[in-house]
Amino acid sequence: MNPRSPWPALWALVIGFFMILIDTTIVSVANPAIKAALDPHTANLDNVVWVTSSYLLAYAVPLLITGRLGDRFGPRRVYLVGLVVFTLASVGSGLSGTLDALVATRAVQGLGAALMTPQTMAVITRTFPRERRGAAMGLWGGTAGVATLVGPLLGGVLVDAWGWEWIFFINVPVGVVAFVLAWMLVPDLETHRHRFDMVGVALSALGLFLIVFGLQEAATYDWGIIVGPISVWGLIGAGVVVMVAFVWWQGRTRREPLVPLALFRDRNFGLANAGASAVGFTVTSMSLPYMFFLQASRGLTPTQAALLPMALLSGILSPFAGRLLDRIDARLMVVPALLIVASALGWYIGLILADAPILMFLLPSALMGLGNAGMWGPLATTATRSMDPRQAGAGASIYNTTRTVGSVVGSAAIAALMQSRLVANLPGAAGAAGGGAGFGQGQLPAGVAGPFGQAMAQSLILPAVVAVLAAVLMLFLLPSDRSPLPAG
């Protein structure tokens, strides 16, 4: 039986959701410290970026099935299991003594996060009426936006105070509190039997892995041969083919598909998923080069690098954006927000290339916070507003998969682009930068810091372009009262 008000349950779930999303970006500000501690003798950045990519990949791949697990066994039970896995893996990450061990425990963290995330969105869809879902999704989406922005700030404070290990240890007390509150406040909702499409799971996992691994390792192998006849482009192409086969299988299987294609008859559901993927790509990919620029090129500490107003503005404005969306056309909020984010990234690029005073970077940071407030919640509301509650698990799985896949591809693509721009701007100097210490903590020598900053600025062009393309795509959203309920 549902509680009299669904809000206490949502607030309990939001605590755990906030924690797992912080872990998608908290590592960005700690990457220089992690590299200096666990990978100090190489200049390549793609090795340490796998600390983020392994988490996101293990997070994205199971999402298509974990939402159905929530429908089958109850979102409360699956959420609590995922929370335990995530918290224990956080301990393992903090205790890691090698980069390989850290990458492995981060993957386990991602699996725990995959169990938790769809349950939060499904509970909203199943417990809030359609006319009040905007405010609830505003909180959910605002949590997603604020978490991705607070991550670097929290990471900077923890790295400076106690070391990079504490960006993982901090999850333990938060995880315990989140477990107790979810156990007490989240209701046991009705369960539904599902026949799981294991062929679909295998195809989606293989396709995503091939694409992301190809992008991740592209710079290392100069977009050429990896081993024998296997090339970077071959891996990416094979991944695309497998994903096409996955979509074909979803339309042909007689078992219950992982992705009910009928959901995409609702234009807003399909476009909101595309927008979520683009937003995930943009936010994840912009944080990596920007944090490396602030610390390696400008010599800021992790805390100084992350001490920016965008998280504060996003957190304040997101709930208002959610309530407003219950009354206005989504395009009036989402399209300007995406263009604001693109403008802020363009401003960052100009300031970096002009070698502007560091305080000037606070201005585009504030603009970035404004844009974030208008992206996350409105996209989630648009995707779920017309959804049949019986499809809550499947819809939540699809939405969170597309959002996280965007983050995965963004992380992999920006790593490849950053490395290629470093090679172009510092030919023959990458290995010598910093006296063999690579691009770890501390400011680079004067002759290297400038070209390094230019490489990071050039890398920021990619997320800016993706944000603009997403804004154009969102122009095709329908007003909510014209978006039909998809067939069950």
N, C-alpha and C positions, 0 to 999 in steps of 0.2 A: 504494500500500500504506500502511495506517495505521501510525503509529509505535507502539512497544510500549505507551506510555502516551499517552492523548489530552490529558493536562494541559498539557504544554509548548505545544502548539498553542493551547489555550484561553487560556493566559496571554499569549501573543503577540498574539492577537486582542483581548483585553481592553484592552490599552494603547490601541489605536486607537479602540475602542468607548468607552472612558472619555473620550477627547479629544473625540469628536463630541458626546457627551451633555453634557459640560461647556458646550459652546457653546450649548445650549438655555437655560441659566440664567446664564451668566457675564455676559451683557449686562445682566441686570436691575440689578445694582449699578452698572454703568457708564452706564446710561441718563441719569442727570442730567448726567454729564460730556459724553456724546455730544451731548445736547441743547444744553448750553451752548456747545459748540464748533461744531456744525453746524446748529443750528436755534434760535438764541438769542432771536429776536424774536417768537415766538408762544407763547401760553399753552396751546395744545392739546397733550395728551399722546399722542394717537393717532398723530401723525406719527412720533415716535421709536419707538413700540411696533412699527411696521412693520419695524424692524431685527430684532426677534425673530420677528414673524409671517412675514416673507418667508422666513426660514430654515426655519421649521417647515412652511410650506406647500410649499416646494420639496422638503423632506425627506419629507413625507407622500405627496404625489401619486404619485411613481414607485415607492413601496415594493411595490405589488402586482405589478410586473413585475420588479423587480431581484432578488427572490428566485428567480424562474424563470430569470433570466440566470445566477445562480449554479449552478442545476441543469444548465443547458445548457453553460456554458463552464468550470464549476468554481468553487467559492466562493473559492478562493485567488486566482485571476486577477481576478475581479470585485472582490474586496476590495482588492487592490493598486491597481487602476485608480481606484477610488473614493478611496483614500487620497491618491493623487497629485492628483486634482482638488480634494479638500478642502484639502490643504496649500497649493497654489498660490492658491486662492481666499482663504485666510487672509492671504496676503501682500497680495493686492488689497484686502481689507477694511481692513487696517492703513494702507494708503497712500491710502485714500479721502479726498477733499477736500470732498465734499458729502454730504448725507444721502441723496440719490438714488443716488449711486455706492455708498455703503455698503449700502443696501438691495439693490442689484443683485448685488454680490459676495457678500452673505450668502445670496442665493438660489442662487448657484453652489455655495457651501459646502453648502447643504442637499442639492443634487443628489449631491455626493460622499458625503455621509453616508448618503443613501438607497442608494447602491451598496454601502456597507460593512455596514450594520447587519444585514440578513437573513442574511448569510453567517456572522456570529458565532453566531447562534442555530441555523442549519442544521447547522453543524459539530458542535455539541453533540448535536443530535438524531441525527446520523448516526454519531457516533464513541463516544458513551457509552451503555452498556446502560441499560435502563429503570430497573433497581434502583439505579443510581448517578447517575441524571440529576438527582436532587434537589440533591446537593452541587454539581454543575456549574452547574445553573441558579441555585443560591444565590449562587455567585460572579458569574454573569452579571447576575442581578437586583440583587444587592448593588452591583455596579458601576454599574448604572443609577441606583439610589437615591443612592449616595454622590456620583456625578458631578453630579446635579442640585442637591445641597446644597453640595458643594465649590465649584461654579462661582462663587457670589457671594463666597465668601471669597477665592479666587484672584483673581477680578476686582478685589476691593477692594484687595488688596496691589499688584497691577500698576498700577491706576489711580493710586493714591497715589504709587507709586514712580516710574513712568515715563510715565504718561498712558494714556488709553483705547486708543490704538493697540496697546499691548502685550498686550491680551487676545487679539488675533489673531496677532501676531508670535510669541507663545510656542508656537503650534501647529507652527511650522516645525521646531525641533529634535525635538519629540516625534514629529512625523510621520515624520521621517527614521529615528529609532530604531524606531518601529512598523513601518515598511516593511522594514527589514533583518531584524527578528525574524520577521515574518510570512513573508518570503521563505525564511528558513532553517528554520522550525519547522512551518509549516502544511502538511499533506500535500495532494497532488493527489488529490482524491476522484473517484470514478466520475461521469461526466457522463451526462445523459439528454436526449434531444431533446424540445423543446416547440414547439408551434404557438402563437404569441403572439396574444392577443385584443386587437387594436388598437382595435376598437370599444369594448371595455370600458375600455381605457386612456383613450380620449377622453371617455367618459361620466363616469368617476370623476374625472378632472382637472377637467372643466367643473363638475360638481356641487360638488366641494369648494371650488373657487375662488369660485363664486357665494355659497355660504353664508358663507365666511370673510370675503370682501370686504364683504358686506352687514353682518355683525356689526361689522367693523372700522370702517366708515364711518358707523355708525348715529348715534353721538353728534354727529359733524360736521354731519350733515344733519337732526338732531333727529328721527330715525326717519321722515322724510318723503321728499319728492321729491329725487332726485339730479340728474337731468337729464331734461327732457321728460316722457314718461310713465313713466320708470323710477324706482321708489321703493325704499327700503331693504327694506321687506317684500316687494316684488315680487322682488327679487334673492334673498332668502333662500328664499322660496316656490319660485322657479324651481329653485334649487339642490336643494331637497328632492325636487322632482318628477324632476329628472335623476338623483338618486341612487336613487330608486325604479325608474326605468327601467333603471339599471345592474344592480340586483339582478335584475330581471325578465330582462334579457338574459343574465345569468350562468346562469340556469336553463334558457334556451331555446337558447343557441348550440350549434351542432354542433362548433365548434372547441373547443379546450381552454380552459376559462374561466380568468380570472384568479383567481377565488374559487371553488374547488370546494365547492359548497354541502353536499356530503356530509360535509365536516369538521364541520359544525354539528350533525350527528346526535349527536355527543358533547356532552352537556349541559355538561360541564366546560370544553370548548374554547370554547363560545359565551359562558358566564358569565365565564370568565377574560379573554376579549377585552373584554367590557363593563367588567369591573373595571379592566383596564389602561387603558382609555380614561378612566374616571373618575379614576384615580390621576394620569394625565398631565394632565388638566384641573386637578385640585386643586393639584398641586405647582407647575405653571407659573403658574397664576392667582394663587396666594397670594404669590408672590415679588415681583411687580411693585408692588402697593400697599404691601406691608410695607417694601420697600427705599426707596420714595419717602417713606414716613412717617419712617423712621429718619434719613434724610439731610435732607429738606426741613423736616420739622416739629421734629425733635430736634437737627439740626445735626451729626450724626455724620459722620465721614469714611467713604469707601467701605470701608476696612479695618475700622474700628470697627463699621460696620453689619453686616458679614458675619462678624465674629468670634463665632460662636455654636457651641455644642457639638453641634448635631444631626447634622452630618456625621460627627463622630468616633464618636458612639454608633452611628449607622447602619452605619458601616464595620466596627466591632468586632462587632456583633451579627448582621449579614447572613449570614456564612458558617455560623454556628451555626443560624440559622433554616433555611437550605437543608438541612443535614444532618438536622435534626429533622423536616422535612417528609417525608423518606423513611419516617418511622415513624408519623406521626399524621395525623389528618383535617385537610385544608387549612383548613376553616372555623374550627378552633380557633386558628388563627394570623391569618388574613386579616381576619376580622370584628373581633376586638379591635383589630387594628392600625389599621383604618380609623376605628374609634370613638375611638381615642387621638389620631389626627391631627385629627379634628373637635373633640375636646376642647381640644387645644392651640391650634387656631385661635380657639375661643371664649375661651380664656384671653387670647390676644393682643388680641382685641377689647375685653375688659373692662379690660385694663391701659391700652390706648390711651385709652379713654373716661374712665378714672379719672385720667389724667395721672400714671401710676405712675413711680417712679424707674426709670431705664433698666436697672439691674442686675436688676430683677425679670423682665425679658424673657428672661433666661437660663433660667428655669425652664420655661416652655412650649417653649422651643427644645430643651431636653433631651428633653422629652416627645415633640416632633415627631420627633427622631432615633429614639426607641424605636419609634414607629409606622411610620416608613419602613422599618426593618429587617424588619418583618413583612408588607410589601406587595409589593415588587418581585419578589424571588426566588420566593416562594410562588406568585404569580400566573403567572409564566413557567413554573414547574414544572408547575402544574396544567394549563396549556394544552397542554403538549407530552408529558406523561407517557404518554398512550395513543396518540400519533401514529405512524402508519406512516412509517418512515424515507423511503419513496418520496415522501411528501408533505412532506418537511422544508422544501423551498424555499417551497412554497405556504403552509404553516402559519406559517413564520417571517415571510413577507411580510404575511399577514393580521394576525398578532398585533402586529407592529411598526407596521402602518398604523393599527390601531385605537388603539394607545397614542399614536402621534404625532398622529393626528387629534384625540384628546382634548386634547393640548397646544395644537394650533393653535386649536381652538375656545375653549379656556380663555384663551389669550392675547388673542384677538379680543374675547371676551365681557367679560373684565375691563377691557380698554381702554374699551369702551363704558360699562361701569358706573362706572368711575373718573371719566370725564368728566362723566357725568350727576350723580354725587354731588358733584363739585366745583361744578357749576352750582347745585345745590340748596343747598350749604353756603356758597358764596361768590358770591351773585348780584351781578353787575356788578363783582366785584373780581378775577376771574381774570386779566384782562388787565393789571391794575395790580400784581399781586402781585410783589414783587421789582423794582419800578421798571422794568417793561418787559422784564425778562429772563426772564419766565415762571417756570416751576418747574424751574430748572436746579440747579446746585450751590450749596451754602451754605444756611444756615438762613433761613427766611422770617421776615418781621417778626412781632412778637408777636401783633398783631391778626389775622394771617392763618394763622399756624402752627396755632392751635387748631382752627379750622374745617377746615383742610386735613387734619389728623390724623383728625378725625371722619369726613371723607369716605373716607379710606383704611380706617378701621375698618369702616365700613358696607360697603365693597367686599369685605372679607374674609368677610362672611356667605356669599357665593356659594360659594367653595370648601368652606366648612364644611358647607353643605347637601348639596353633591354627594358629599362623603365619607360622610355619614350614609346617603344613598340607596344608595350603593355597598355599604355594610355590610349593609343590608337585603337587597339583591340576592344577595350572596355567601352568605347563609343557605341558598340553594337549591342549592349545590354538592353533588355526590355524593361519598361516600368514593372514594378512588382505585381500590380494587379492584372497584368497581361501574361504573366508567367504561369503556365498551366501546371497542375499536379501531374508528375510523371506516372506512367502506368506501373502498377505494382508487379 
